[in-house]
Amino acid sequence: MAQNFDIIPLREWTGAATGPLVIAGPCSAEGEEQVLETVQQIVKYSPGKVHMLRAGIWKPRTRPNSFEGVGEIGLPWVKNAGLAVGLPVSVEVANPEHVEVALKAGIDVLWIGARTTVSPFNVQSIADALKGVDIPVLIKNPVNPDLELWIGAVERFYAAGIKKLAVIHRGFSSYEKTIYRNPPMWEIPIELRRRYPEIPIIVDPSHMGGTRDYIYMLAQQGMDMGFDGLMIESHINPDKAWSDAKQQVTPERLGEILNALIIRQPKLNSDEFKTLHDLRAKVDRIDNYIIELLCERMGLSEEIGEFKKSQHLAVHQADRWSQIVKQALEKGKTGGLTEEFILKLFQQVHNESIYHQSKVMEKN
């Protein structure tokens, strides 16, 4: 495992004394009046609940004829709007030139977009441009589900001397069709939290859902998992927005979402913890038993591999695999397990079984 990150705690540089850090603002800065009015309404409908403002100045788009942001001219719009309501502002930067003009404009926080995080070269060039600069940096996950690439981006900025760091979980692209624009794949930020509990994780339900209908649900899921904040896109007239219109909410709706969120307590008192401890002990016992059974199963797989080798049989037997899946689905259904879970679980078990049988086959 790489070194732990000795970063400055989130609450020391964000002003979010209690509850989750909330960053809000339009997907794109479209005009000075639009930015200012949006910001003023955000503060009006969410008093004390929003700690930082956001707006896209440069927008990396898939197609070249799409709106790619107003550029440098929009930086003072965002900065002045923040000054008007007394909140820090953040923008996305994708290269050292963006960094230079953003710093000159007095932008308080920079974030690295998902399309930039995928390129270590781009990340390194931005990190190099920030050496010696005391400014917070938020790092969105790469487009594809690659935890090591995400961690690598954090390491590059940390090595450049940036100590005010956090990551933004905005979901991942997937070849599978889902209801989400970028499926959350919560297991990835959960693994990041397991490895590096000191890194704050901010959830971006706007980009996950791709539609405003899912923002509250995804925001609540992020809070239920104990993550540290939210970044939500808000526009005074979302349907007329120049970019990502479907995933933005009005400032009034933003206020409703933030007011409706249930924030779970991070710790329990001693009496409550005993109940949780007892339940966790039962879970641990079952988990250990599962591992023991899996080890036993793989031992049987190796014996099956020896037999298949002696009989010149192929490792993968399609009929047998279909039978296993059918039985597992039927059994899982009676216990209330989802079909998706059963399929993923047994696919991994099957892959491990094939691995063990293949090792047997390869022996001289």
C-alpha positions in Angstrom: 0.0 0.0 0.0 1.2 3.5 -0.8 1.8 6.0 2.0 -1.0 7.5 3.9 -1.9 11.1 3.0 -1.1 13.7 5.7 -3.8 16.1 4.4 -5.5 19.0 6.1 -9.0 17.9 7.4 -11.9 19.1 5.2 -13.6 21.2 7.9 -10.4 23.2 8.5 -10.6 24.8 5.0 -14.2 24.6 3.9 -16.1 26.4 6.7 -18.5 23.4 7.0 -18.5 23.1 10.7 -21.2 20.5 11.0 -23.0 18.2 8.5 -21.8 17.4 5.0 -19.9 19.9 2.8 -22.2 21.1 0.1 -21.0 22.6 -3.2 -23.7 23.9 -5.5 -24.0 26.1 -8.7 -24.7 25.9 -12.4 -23.1 23.3 -14.6 -21.9 26.2 -16.8 -21.4 29.9 -16.4 -23.5 31.3 -19.2 -23.6 35.0 -18.3 -22.8 37.3 -15.4 -26.5 37.8 -14.5 -27.3 34.1 -14.7 -24.4 33.2 -12.3 -25.2 35.9 -9.8 -29.0 35.2 -9.7 -28.4 31.5 -9.4 -26.0 32.0 -6.5 -28.3 34.5 -4.7 -31.2 32.1 -5.0 -29.1 29.1 -3.7 -28.2 31.1 -0.6 -31.9 32.2 -0.2 -33.3 28.7 -0.4 -30.5 26.9 1.4 -29.4 29.3 4.1 -26.3 28.0 5.9 -26.4 24.6 4.1 -24.2 25.5 1.0 -20.6 26.1 1.8 -19.0 26.5 -1.7 -20.2 27.5 -5.1 -19.3 25.9 -8.5 -19.6 26.8 -12.1 -18.1 25.3 -15.2 -15.9 27.8 -17.2 -14.3 25.3 -19.6 -16.4 22.4 -20.6 -14.7 19.3 -22.2 -17.4 17.9 -24.5 -17.7 14.7 -26.4 -18.6 16.5 -29.7 -16.7 19.5 -31.0 -19.8 21.5 -31.9 -21.2 21.4 -28.3 -21.1 24.3 -25.9 -17.6 24.2 -24.5 -17.9 27.0 -21.9 -17.5 30.7 -22.0 -13.8 30.5 -21.1 -11.7 33.0 -19.1 -14.3 35.8 -19.4 -16.5 33.9 -17.0 -14.0 33.7 -14.1 -14.8 37.2 -12.7 -18.6 36.4 -12.9 -18.1 33.4 -10.7 -15.6 35.1 -8.3 -17.8 38.2 -7.9 -20.9 36.1 -7.3 -19.1 34.4 -4.5 -18.0 37.6 -3.0 -21.6 38.9 -3.2 -22.8 36.1 -0.9 -19.7 35.5 1.1 -18.9 32.0 -0.2 -15.7 30.5 -1.8 -16.0 29.5 -5.5 -14.6 26.6 -7.4 -14.1 25.9 -11.1 -12.8 23.0 -13.2 -9.3 23.2 -14.8 -7.9 20.9 -17.4 -4.5 22.3 -18.2 -1.8 24.6 -16.7 -3.1 27.6 -18.7 -6.5 27.2 -17.0 -4.7 27.0 -13.7 -2.8 30.3 -14.3 -5.8 32.4 -15.2 -8.0 30.8 -12.5 -5.4 31.7 -9.9 -5.1 35.2 -11.3 -8.8 35.6 -11.0 -8.7 34.6 -7.3 -10.7 31.4 -7.6 -10.7 29.7 -4.2 -10.8 26.0 -5.1 -10.0 24.0 -8.2 -11.4 20.7 -9.3 -10.1 18.2 -11.8 -12.7 16.7 -14.1 -13.2 13.0 -14.9 -12.0 13.4 -18.5 -8.7 14.9 -17.2 -8.2 12.4 -14.4 -7.9 9.6 -17.0 -4.6 11.1 -18.3 -1.6 10.9 -15.9 0.2 13.3 -18.2 -2.5 16.0 -17.9 -2.8 15.5 -14.2 1.0 15.8 -13.7 1.1 19.0 -15.8 -1.6 20.6 -13.6 0.1 19.3 -10.4 3.4 20.8 -11.6 1.7 24.1 -12.2 0.4 24.2 -8.6 3.7 23.5 -6.9 4.2 26.1 -4.2 0.5 27.2 -4.4 -1.7 26.8 -1.3 -5.1 26.0 -2.9 -7.5 23.2 -2.3 -7.9 20.6 -5.1 -10.9 18.3 -5.7 -10.3 15.3 -7.9 -13.2 13.6 -9.7 -12.9 9.9 -10.4 -11.8 8.9 -13.9 -14.6 8.2 -16.4 -13.9 4.4 -16.3 -14.0 2.4 -13.1 -10.2 2.5 -12.3 -9.5 3.0 -8.6 -5.7 2.9 -9.1 -5.9 5.8 -11.6 -8.0 7.8 -9.2 -5.5 7.2 -6.4 -2.6 8.0 -8.7 -4.1 11.4 -9.4 -4.3 12.1 -5.6 -0.7 11.0 -5.2 0.5 13.4 -7.9 -1.1 16.5 -6.3 0.0 15.4 -2.9 3.6 15.0 -4.2 3.3 18.6 -5.6 2.7 19.9 -2.0 -1.1 20.2 -2.1 -2.4 19.3 1.4 -6.0 20.4 1.0 -7.3 17.5 -1.0 -10.6 15.7 -1.5 -12.1 13.5 -4.2 -15.4 13.7 -6.0 -17.3 10.5 -6.8 -19.4 11.2 -9.9 -20.1 7.7 -11.0 -18.5 5.6 -13.8 -19.2 4.9 -17.4 -20.5 1.4 -18.2 -21.3 -0.6 -21.3 -24.3 -2.0 -19.5 -27.6 -0.1 -19.8 -28.7 1.2 -16.5 -31.1 3.9 -15.3 -28.1 6.1 -14.4 -26.0 8.2 -16.7 -22.9 7.1 -14.7 -23.7 4.2 -12.4 -22.5 4.9 -8.8 -20.5 1.6 -8.4 -20.4 2.4 -4.7 -17.9 -0.4 -4.1 -15.1 1.7 -5.6 -15.3 4.7 -3.3 -16.0 2.3 -0.4 -12.7 0.6 -1.2 -11.0 4.0 -1.5 -12.3 4.9 2.0 -11.1 1.5 3.3 -7.6 2.1 2.0 -7.4 5.8 2.8 -9.9 6.9 5.4 -8.2 10.3 5.6 -9.3 11.3 2.1 -12.7 13.1 2.1 -15.2 11.8 -0.5 -17.7 14.2 -2.0 -20.6 12.7 -3.9 -21.9 14.2 -7.2 -25.4 12.8 -7.7 -26.0 15.2 -10.7 -23.5 13.4 -12.9 -24.4 10.0 -11.5 -28.1 10.2 -12.3 -28.0 12.3 -15.4 -31.5 13.4 -14.5 -32.8 15.6 -11.7 -35.2 12.8 -10.7 -32.5 10.7 -9.1 -30.5 13.5 -7.3 -32.2 13.2 -3.9 -32.0 9.4 -3.9 -28.3 9.3 -4.8 -27.5 12.1 -2.4 -29.2 10.2 0.4 -27.3 7.0 -0.5 -24.0 9.0 -0.3 -24.9 10.3 3.1 -26.0 6.8 4.3 -22.5 5.6 3.5 -21.0 8.3 5.6 -19.3 10.2 2.8 -18.3 13.8 3.5 -20.2 16.0 1.1 -22.2 16.7 -2.0 -21.7 18.6 -5.3 -25.1 19.4 -6.9 -25.7 21.3 -10.0 -28.3 24.1 -9.7 -29.5 26.6 -12.3 -32.2 29.3 -12.2 -33.9 27.8 -15.3 -32.6 24.3 -15.7 -34.6 23.4 -18.8 -32.9 26.3 -20.6 -29.4 25.5 -19.5 -26.7 25.5 -22.1 -25.2 22.2 -20.8 -26.6 19.2 -18.9 -30.0 20.7 -18.6 -31.7 17.4 -17.4 -29.4 16.9 -14.4 -29.7 20.4 -12.9 -32.3 21.5 -10.3 -33.6 24.9 -9.4 -32.2 26.6 -6.3 -35.6 26.1 -4.7 -35.5 22.3 -5.4 -32.0 22.2 -4.1 -33.2 23.6 -0.8 -35.9 21.0 -0.6 -33.3 18.2 -1.3 -30.9 19.5 1.4 -33.7 19.9 3.9 -35.0 16.4 3.3 -31.6 14.6 3.7 -31.2 12.4 6.7 -27.7 12.7 8.0 -26.6 9.6 9.9 -24.6 9.9 13.1 -21.0 8.7 12.6 -20.6 7.1 16.0 -22.8 5.4 18.6 -22.8 5.6 22.4 -21.5 2.6 24.3 -24.9 1.0 24.9 -26.0 1.3 21.3 -22.6 0.1 20.1 -23.0 -3.2 22.0 -26.0 -4.1 19.9 -24.1 -3.3 16.7 -21.1 -5.1 18.0 -23.1 -8.3 18.6 -24.7 -8.1 15.1 -21.3 -7.5 13.5 -19.8 -10.5 15.4 -22.5 -12.7 13.8 -21.7 -11.3 10.4 -18.0 -11.9 10.9 -18.7 -15.5 11.9 -20.7 -16.0 8.7 -18.1 -14.3 6.6 -15.4 -16.6 8.0 -17.6 -19.6 7.3 -18.1 -18.4 3.7 -14.4 -18.1 3.2 -13.8 -21.6 4.6 -16.5 -23.0 2.3 -15.0 -21.3 -0.7 -11.6 -22.7 0.1 -13.1 -26.1 0.4 -14.9 -25.6 -2.9 -11.7 -24.6 -4.7 -10.0 -27.7 -3.3 -12.8 -29.8 -4.9 -12.4 -27.8 -8.1 -8.7 -28.9 -8.2 -9.8 -32.5 -7.8 -12.2 -32.0 -10.7 -9.4 -30.5 -12.7 -7.3 -33.6 -12.1 -10.1 -35.8 -13.4 -10.7 -33.6 -16.4 -7.0 -33.7 -17.2 -6.9 -37.5 -17.0 -10.0 -37.7 -19.3 -8.8 -34.9 -21.7 -12.0 -32.9 -20.9 -12.2 -29.1 -21.4 -12.1 -27.0 -18.2 -15.3 -25.1 -19.0 -18.4 -27.3 -19.3 -21.2 -25.1 -20.6 -24.0 -27.4 -19.6 -22.7 -27.7 -16.0 -22.3 -24.0 -15.7 -25.9 -23.4 -16.8 -27.1 -25.9 -14.3 -25.1 -24.1 -11.5 -26.5 -20.7 -12.4 -30.1 -22.0 -12.6 -29.9 -23.7 -9.2 -28.2 -20.6 -7.6 -30.9 -18.3 -9.0 -33.7 -20.4 -7.7 -32.1 -20.8 -4.3 -31.2 -17.1 -4.1 -34.7 -16.0 -5.0 -36.2 -17.9 -2.1 -33.9 -15.9 0.2 -34.7 -12.5 -1.2 -31.4 -12.1 -3.1 -31.4 -10.2 -6.4 -30.7 -12.0 -9.7 -28.0 -9.4 -10.4 -26.1 -10.2 -7.2 -26.3 -14.0 -7.7 -25.1 -13.8 -11.2 -22.1 -11.5 -10.2 -21.3 -13.7 -7.2 -21.3 -17.0 -9.0 -19.5 -15.5 -12.0 -16.6 -14.7 -9.7 -16.7 -18.1 -8.0 -16.8 -19.7 -11.5 -13.8 -17.6 -12.6 -11.8 -18.7 -9.5 -12.7 -22.3 -10.1 -11.5 -22.1 -13.7 -8.3 -20.6 -12.5 -7.7 -23.5 -10.0 -8.6 -26.1 -12.6 -6.3 -24.4 -15.2 -3.4 -24.5 -12.8 -3.9 -28.3 -12.5 -4.1 -28.7 -16.3 -0.8 -26.8 -16.7 1.1 -29.1 -14.4 3.5 -31.5 -16.1 
